[in-house]
Amino acid sequence: MACTKECTAPTPAQAHCGVCHRTFGGLKGFDAHRRDSKCADPKRLGMVLSDRNVWRTPMPEDAIARLEQD
């Protein structure tokens, strides 16, 4: 199925799935959503939808705390 006008065009650092038409913050998230040649729901995998319809893996709490200390 071809992409529609609702699809979020990926930046060079992002990945767009041609099957489910979701855009991911990177290849790691894209790879995580593909299971047995099928698309898994990113929300069920713990990903969050950011602005501009991009699915991302949230930062771990310890990484956020380190950033806030700087």
Buried (B, 14 or more C-beta within 10 A) or exposed (E): EEEEEEBBEBEEEBBBBEEBBBBBBBEEBBEBBEEEEEBBEBEEEEBEEEEEEBBBBEEEEEEEEEEEEE
